[in-house]
Amino acid sequence: MIEHLQSLDRSLLVAANSFHTRSLDTWMVFFSERFVWFPAYFVIIVALGYLYRRRTFLLLPLLGLSVALADSVSSRFFKPYFARLRPCHDPDLSATLNLVHGCGGQFGFISSHAANAFALAVFLGLILPRRYRVAKVLLFIWAAIVSYSRMYLAAHFPSDVLAGALLGSTLAWGCAALYRRGAEHWWPTLPAAVEPIV
């Protein structure tokens, strides 16, 4: 059973990596780069400050905590503990892969990119009101593309990405629950206009 899952994992990775063009190479590298998203993060922070007013002082630290935990747990615990080689470092695979963006660190389980992206998307998806459903969908599409880019670039196996997405989502759910409890405790009488909780 385990061998079958490992074989499927490798097959899906090779399929994602082999379906490439120059244009896709450029886009996947773009989505995989963390620093290019800083302007978008700034816009999100400003928008949250406008929507949530005083509650931003609770919301932003918990949003930051969910992403920071996702990043640190995936990088500092999972990767050194499981010590699973990235596909691009795997001697049985690396020679056959399309490596357009280097390889990164030695170990890949689990994907910090997927964990961080889904921590952000799930946290905002849980706390934003229903009227922002388009923004929620876009956030999840962004997280999915970031995660796919890691397989496309042969930096992670599909199981690395799936585990990262689950970790980030779980941490985001916990931090969003803390936000709801804190907001209801400290600001129970704020009008709905500055209390956009689902």
C-alpha positions in Angstrom: 0.0 0.0 0.0 2.8 2.4 1.0 4.8 1.5 -2.1 1.7 2.2 -4.3 1.2 5.6 -2.7 4.9 6.4 -3.2 4.7 5.4 -6.8 1.6 7.5 -7.3 3.3 10.5 -5.6 6.2 10.2 -8.0 4.0 9.8 -11.0 2.0 12.9 -10.2 5.2 14.9 -9.6 6.7 13.8 -13.0 3.4 14.6 -14.7 3.2 18.1 -13.2 6.9 18.8 -13.9 6.9 17.5 -17.5 3.9 19.6 -18.6 5.9 22.8 -19.2 6.5 25.6 -21.6 8.7 28.7 -21.4 5.6 30.8 -20.5 4.5 28.5 -17.8 8.1 28.3 -16.5 8.0 32.1 -16.0 4.6 32.1 -14.3 5.4 29.2 -12.0 8.6 30.9 -10.9 6.6 34.1 -10.3 4.0 32.4 -8.2 6.6 30.5 -6.2 8.6 33.7 -5.3 7.6 34.9 -1.9 8.8 38.5 -2.1 6.8 39.4 -5.2 3.6 39.1 -3.1 4.6 41.8 -0.6 2.6 44.5 -2.3 -0.5 42.3 -2.3 0.0 41.6 1.4 0.2 45.4 2.0 -3.1 45.9 0.2 -4.7 43.1 2.3 -3.4 44.7 5.5 -4.8 48.1 4.5 -8.2 46.6 3.5 -8.4 44.7 6.8 -7.6 47.8 8.7 -10.5 49.7 6.9 -13.0 46.8 7.4 -12.2 45.8 11.0 -11.0 49.1 12.6 -10.1 48.4 16.2 -10.4 44.7 15.8 -7.4 44.9 13.4 -5.2 45.0 16.5 -6.3 41.5 17.3 -6.9 40.2 13.8 -3.5 41.0 12.2 -1.4 39.4 15.0 -3.5 36.2 14.8 -3.2 36.2 11.0 0.5 36.7 11.3 0.7 34.0 13.9 -1.1 31.4 11.7 1.4 32.1 8.9 4.4 32.2 11.2 3.4 28.9 12.8 2.8 27.3 9.5 6.2 28.4 8.3 8.2 27.5 11.4 6.5 24.1 12.1 6.9 23.0 8.5 10.5 24.2 8.2 11.9 23.6 11.7 10.0 20.4 12.7 8.7 18.4 9.8 11.6 18.9 7.3 14.5 17.9 9.7 12.4 15.2 11.4 11.3 13.4 8.3 14.4 14.3 6.2 12.6 13.5 3.0 14.6 14.6 0.0 13.1 17.1 -2.4 12.4 15.6 -5.9 15.1 17.7 -7.4 17.6 16.2 -4.8 16.3 12.7 -5.3 19.1 10.7 -7.2 16.5 8.5 -8.8 14.5 11.5 -10.2 16.7 14.6 -10.5 18.3 13.8 -13.8 15.0 13.4 -15.5 13.3 16.6 -14.1 12.9 20.0 -15.7 14.7 22.3 -13.1 14.1 25.9 -14.1 14.5 27.5 -10.7 17.2 25.7 -8.8 16.4 23.3 -6.1 16.3 25.0 -2.7 17.0 23.2 0.6 17.7 19.5 0.8 14.5 18.3 2.5 10.9 18.8 1.2 8.3 17.3 3.6 6.3 19.3 4.1 5.9 22.3 1.8 6.3 25.6 3.6 4.9 27.5 0.6 1.7 25.4 0.7 1.4 25.7 4.5 1.9 29.5 4.4 -0.4 30.1 1.4 -3.3 28.1 2.9 -2.8 29.5 6.3 -3.4 33.0 4.8 -6.3 31.9 2.5 -8.1 29.8 5.1 -7.8 32.4 7.9 -9.2 35.2 5.7 -11.8 32.8 4.2 -13.1 32.1 7.7 -13.2 35.7 9.0 -14.3 37.7 5.9 -18.0 38.1 5.6 -20.0 36.3 2.9 -20.3 39.4 0.7 -16.6 39.0 0.0 -17.0 35.6 -1.5 -15.2 36.6 -4.7 -12.1 37.6 -2.7 -12.3 34.3 -0.8 -12.3 32.3 -4.1 -9.4 34.3 -5.5 -7.4 33.7 -2.3 -7.9 29.9 -2.6 -7.1 30.0 -6.3 -3.9 31.8 -5.4 -3.0 29.3 -2.7 -3.7 26.4 -5.1 -1.5 27.9 -7.8 1.3 28.6 -5.4 1.1 25.0 -4.2 1.0 23.6 -7.7 4.0 25.7 -8.7 6.1 23.8 -6.1 5.3 20.5 -7.9 5.8 22.1 -11.3 9.3 23.3 -10.3 10.1 19.9 -8.8 10.6 21.4 -5.3 8.0 19.2 -3.7 6.1 15.9 -4.1 2.3 16.2 -4.2 2.1 14.6 -0.7 4.5 17.4 0.6 2.1 20.0 -0.8 -1.0 18.3 0.5 0.4 17.9 4.0 1.5 21.6 3.9 -2.0 22.7 2.9 -3.5 20.7 5.7 -1.1 22.0 8.3 -1.7 25.6 7.2 -5.4 25.2 7.1 -5.6 23.6 10.6 -3.4 26.4 12.1 -5.5 29.0 10.4 -8.7 27.5 11.7 -7.4 27.6 15.2 -6.2 31.2 15.0 -9.5 32.3 13.4 -11.4 30.7 16.3 -9.2 32.6 18.7 -10.0 35.8 16.8 -13.7 35.2 17.0 -13.6 34.5 20.7 -11.4 37.5 21.4 -13.4 39.9 19.3 -16.7 38.8 20.9 -15.2 39.3 24.4 -13.5 42.7 23.9 -15.8 44.3 21.3 -19.2 42.8 21.8 -21.2 46.0 21.1 -19.5 47.2 17.9 -22.0 47.8 15.1 -22.1 45.3 12.2 -20.4 47.7 9.8 -17.1 47.2 11.7 -17.9 43.7 12.8 -17.7 41.7 9.6 -17.7 38.2 11.1 -19.4 35.4 9.3 
